[in-house]
Amino acid sequence: MTVLVTGARGTVGRHVVKQLLNKGQSVRAVSRNPETAVFPEGVEVVAGDLTAPDTLVNAFHGVTVVYLITSSDDAYASMQTDARIVELAEKAGVKRVAVLVGGYDEGPVEEALRKSAMDWTMLKPVEFMVNALTDWQFSIRSEGVVREPFASTLSARVHEADIAGVAVAAMLEDGHHGQVYWLTGPEVLSRREAVEIISEAIGKRIRFEELTEDQARAKWRAEGYDEESIDFFALMGKNPPEVGYTVLPTVEQVTGRRARTFAEWAIEHKDSF
């Protein structure tokens, strides 16, 4: 059996590839630029673009299982999957799809999957632990400080490898068709507490300087975000959805393995800070 992995170099996708290989699966990875893509030995790399479904016709050949992303899961990257991909996958003989839902709301890809004859599982993770690296790495390395608003905002951050673990289980095991899995880590932490955990992991004091909302909005504008995005950031900081800070046992229930803690993630990435 060949498993097709889209977004294979992404935040979650790289873990999906690794875990599939560890289970002895044949992996085919989709890349817009296969000639420059670097993957572990044994991965077949094919050209394809999720925004242009016809480019994936050859990628689906001989594939029965697909890991699909609906939008980029890398911070600051922009990509939106064309829903016609679902039709092409089904026509090519794909039987099972695990899809990483981009954001809390479902879109055209998810709607098409629900209407298809394929087995499908939807993965809806809350905040990724790796966002801490994306957002805080530079200021921690250069100044030993994190500047953020809403220091007490809570999040049940989830490890990217745990998201991948649920995806792999859904693709390789029976019993997951029609399931919508909300995925969280095993604990709820504030932004200030998350910074303290990173500080402990790297053995270096990190100051937390809480910004006012106005200061945060000015910072986001300077970073190039539009007003709609800025309003969303502020809303999530002041009034995050309950699902984002409610610990669920889904990871352990699906994979049989406890969800990784943020302290474990911080130790794994301490050299990056």
C-alpha positions as CSV (number, residue, x, y, z in Angstrom):
1,M,0.0,0.0,0.0
2,T,1.3,3.5,-0.9
3,V,0.3,6.4,1.2
4,L,0.3,9.9,-0.4
5,V,1.3,12.7,1.9
6,T,0.5,16.3,1.0
7,G,2.2,19.1,2.8
8,A,5.0,16.6,3.5
9,R,7.5,19.2,4.5
10,G,5.1,21.1,6.7
11,T,4.8,21.4,10.4
12,V,2.8,18.2,10.7
13,G,3.5,16.5,7.4
14,R,7.2,15.9,8.2
15,H,6.1,13.9,11.3
16,V,3.5,12.0,9.2
17,V,6.2,10.9,6.8
18,K,8.6,9.8,9.6
19,Q,5.9,7.9,11.4
20,L,4.7,6.1,8.3
21,L,8.2,5.1,7.4
22,N,8.7,3.8,11.0
23,K,5.7,1.6,10.4
24,G,7.1,0.2,7.2
25,Q,4.7,2.0,4.9
26,S,5.5,3.0,1.3
27,V,5.3,6.9,1.3
28,R,4.8,9.2,-1.7
29,A,5.3,12.8,-0.9
30,V,3.9,15.7,-2.9
31,S,6.1,18.8,-3.6
32,R,5.7,21.8,-5.8
33,N,9.5,21.6,-6.3
34,P,10.5,17.9,-6.2
35,E,13.9,18.6,-7.6
36,T,14.9,20.5,-4.5
37,A,12.8,18.7,-1.9
38,V,14.7,16.8,0.8
39,F,13.1,13.7,2.4
40,P,14.2,10.7,4.3
41,E,15.6,7.8,2.2
42,G,12.8,5.6,0.7
43,V,10.3,8.4,0.2
44,E,9.1,8.8,-3.4
45,V,8.8,12.4,-4.3
46,V,6.3,13.6,-7.0
47,A,5.4,17.0,-8.4
48,G,2.0,18.4,-7.5
49,D,0.2,21.6,-6.4
50,L,-2.8,21.5,-4.1
51,T,-4.1,24.7,-5.7
52,A,-4.0,23.1,-9.1
53,P,-5.7,19.7,-8.8
54,D,-4.9,18.5,-12.3
55,T,-1.2,18.4,-11.4
56,L,-2.0,15.6,-8.9
57,V,-3.5,13.1,-11.3
58,N,-0.2,11.1,-11.6
59,A,0.4,11.4,-7.8
60,F,-2.8,9.6,-7.1
61,H,-1.9,6.7,-9.3
62,G,-1.8,3.4,-7.3
63,V,-2.6,5.3,-4.0
64,T,-5.3,4.1,-1.7
65,V,-4.7,6.3,1.4
66,V,-4.1,10.0,1.5
67,Y,-3.0,12.5,4.1
68,L,-4.5,15.8,3.0
69,I,-4.1,19.4,4.2
70,T,-6.6,22.1,3.4
71,S,-4.3,25.0,3.9
72,S,-0.7,25.6,4.8
73,D,0.1,24.5,8.3
74,D,3.3,26.6,8.3
75,A,3.2,30.1,9.9
76,Y,3.3,33.0,7.4
77,A,2.8,30.6,4.4
78,S,-0.3,31.0,2.2
79,M,-2.0,28.1,0.4
80,Q,-5.6,27.0,-0.1
81,T,-6.4,23.5,-1.4
82,D,-8.8,23.3,-4.3
83,A,-11.8,21.1,-3.4
84,R,-11.8,19.4,-6.8
85,I,-8.9,17.3,-5.4
86,V,-11.4,15.2,-3.6
87,E,-13.2,14.3,-6.8
88,L,-9.9,13.4,-8.5
89,A,-8.8,11.3,-5.5
90,E,-12.0,9.3,-5.5
91,K,-11.9,8.8,-9.2
92,A,-8.3,7.5,-9.0
93,G,-9.3,4.8,-6.5
94,V,-8.3,6.4,-3.2
95,K,-10.3,4.7,-0.4
96,R,-9.3,6.6,2.8
97,V,-8.4,10.2,3.6
98,A,-7.2,11.8,6.8
99,V,-7.5,15.6,6.5
100,L,-5.9,18.3,8.6
101,V,-8.5,21.0,8.9
102,G,-7.1,24.5,8.6
103,G,-8.7,26.5,11.4
104,Y,-11.8,25.6,13.4
105,D,-14.3,25.9,10.6
106,E,-14.8,23.4,7.8
107,G,-14.6,24.5,4.2
108,P,-15.2,23.2,0.6
109,V,-12.7,20.4,0.9
110,E,-14.3,19.0,4.0
111,E,-17.8,19.3,2.5
112,A,-16.6,17.4,-0.6
113,L,-15.2,14.7,1.6
114,R,-18.4,14.3,3.5
115,K,-20.3,13.8,0.2
116,S,-17.7,11.3,-1.2
117,A,-17.7,7.5,-0.9
118,M,-14.3,7.5,0.6
119,D,-13.6,6.8,4.3
120,W,-12.6,10.1,5.9
121,T,-11.3,11.4,9.2
122,M,-11.0,15.1,10.1
123,L,-8.3,16.4,12.4
124,K,-8.9,19.6,14.2
125,P,-5.9,20.5,16.4
126,V,-5.9,23.6,18.7
127,E,-2.8,25.8,18.8
128,F,0.4,24.1,17.7
129,M,3.3,24.0,20.2
130,V,5.6,25.0,17.4
131,N,4.0,28.4,17.3
132,A,6.1,29.3,20.2
133,L,9.2,28.8,18.1
134,T,7.8,30.8,15.2
135,D,6.7,33.6,17.4
136,W,9.4,33.8,20.1
137,Q,12.6,32.3,18.8
138,F,14.2,35.6,17.5
139,S,13.5,37.7,20.5
140,I,14.5,35.0,22.9
141,R,17.8,34.4,21.1
142,S,18.6,38.0,20.6
143,E,17.3,39.7,23.8
144,G,16.1,37.0,26.2
145,V,12.6,38.4,26.1
146,V,9.1,37.7,24.9
147,R,6.8,40.6,24.2
148,E,3.1,39.5,23.9
149,P,-0.3,40.8,24.9
150,F,-2.8,38.8,26.9
151,A,-0.3,37.1,29.2
152,S,-2.9,35.0,31.0
153,T,-4.7,33.7,27.8
154,L,-4.9,29.9,28.1
155,S,-4.2,27.3,25.5
156,A,-4.1,23.5,25.4
157,R,-1.2,23.5,22.9
158,V,-0.7,20.2,21.0
159,H,2.6,18.7,19.8
160,E,2.8,18.4,16.0
161,A,4.0,14.8,16.4
162,D,0.8,13.9,18.2
163,I,-1.3,15.4,15.5
164,A,0.7,13.2,13.0
165,G,0.2,10.2,15.3
166,V,-3.6,10.5,15.1
167,A,-3.4,11.0,11.3
168,V,-1.3,7.9,10.9
169,A,-3.7,5.8,13.0
170,A,-6.7,7.1,11.1
171,M,-5.0,6.2,7.8
172,L,-3.7,2.7,8.7
173,E,-6.4,1.4,11.1
174,D,-10.1,0.7,10.7
175,G,-12.7,2.4,12.8
176,H,-12.0,6.1,12.2
177,H,-14.4,6.8,9.3
178,G,-16.6,9.8,9.9
179,Q,-14.8,10.9,13.0
180,V,-13.9,14.5,13.7
181,Y,-11.1,14.5,16.2
182,W,-10.4,17.7,18.2
183,L,-6.7,17.4,19.3
184,T,-5.1,19.0,22.3
185,G,-2.1,18.6,24.5
186,P,-2.4,17.2,28.1
187,E,-2.4,20.5,29.9
188,V,-3.5,24.1,29.8
189,L,-0.9,26.9,30.0
190,S,-1.0,30.6,29.8
191,R,1.5,32.4,27.5
192,R,3.5,33.5,30.5
193,E,3.7,29.9,31.8
194,A,4.8,28.6,28.4
195,V,7.6,31.1,28.4
196,E,8.7,30.0,31.9
197,I,8.8,26.4,30.6
198,I,11.0,27.4,27.7
199,S,13.2,29.3,30.1
200,E,13.7,26.1,32.2
201,A,14.4,24.0,29.2
202,I,17.2,26.3,27.9
203,G,18.6,27.2,31.3
204,K,18.3,30.9,30.7
205,R,16.0,33.5,32.2
206,I,13.5,34.9,29.7
207,R,11.7,38.1,30.6
208,F,8.0,38.3,29.7
209,E,6.9,41.9,28.8
210,E,3.2,42.1,28.5
211,L,2.0,44.5,25.7
212,T,-1.2,46.4,25.8
213,E,-3.6,45.7,23.1
214,D,-2.7,48.9,21.3
215,Q,1.0,48.1,21.5
216,A,0.3,44.6,20.1
217,R,-1.8,46.0,17.2
218,A,1.0,48.4,16.3
219,K,3.5,45.5,16.4
220,W,1.3,43.3,14.1
221,R,0.9,46.2,11.7
222,A,4.6,46.7,11.6
223,E,5.0,43.0,10.8
224,G,2.7,43.5,7.8
225,Y,-0.6,42.0,8.9
226,D,-3.8,43.4,7.6
227,E,-6.5,44.8,9.9
228,E,-8.8,41.7,9.5
229,S,-5.9,39.5,10.7
230,I,-5.1,41.9,13.5
231,D,-8.7,41.9,14.7
232,F,-8.7,38.1,14.7
233,F,-5.4,38.0,16.8
234,A,-6.9,40.3,19.3
235,L,-10.2,38.4,19.5
236,M,-8.3,35.1,20.1
237,G,-6.2,36.7,22.7
238,K,-9.1,38.3,24.6
239,N,-11.8,35.7,24.1
240,P,-10.4,32.4,22.8
241,P,-12.9,29.6,22.0
242,E,-13.4,27.2,24.9
243,V,-12.2,24.3,22.7
244,G,-8.8,25.9,22.5
245,Y,-8.2,25.6,26.3
246,T,-10.1,22.5,27.1
247,V,-7.9,19.4,27.5
248,L,-9.3,16.3,25.6
249,P,-8.0,12.7,25.8
250,T,-8.3,12.2,22.0
251,V,-4.6,11.7,21.3
252,E,-4.2,8.9,23.9
253,Q,-7.5,7.3,22.9
254,V,-6.6,7.1,19.2
255,T,-2.9,6.4,19.4
256,G,-2.6,4.5,22.7
257,R,0.1,7.0,23.8
258,R,-0.2,9.9,26.2
259,A,0.0,13.3,24.6
260,R,3.4,15.0,24.8
261,T,3.7,17.9,27.2
262,F,5.0,21.4,26.3
263,A,8.0,20.8,28.6
264,E,8.9,17.8,26.4
265,W,8.5,19.9,23.3
266,A,10.6,22.7,24.7
267,I,13.5,20.3,25.5
268,E,13.3,18.9,22.0
269,H,13.7,22.4,20.6
270,K,16.0,24.0,23.1
271,D,18.8,24.5,20.7
272,S,16.6,26.6,18.5
273,F,16.1,29.1,21.4
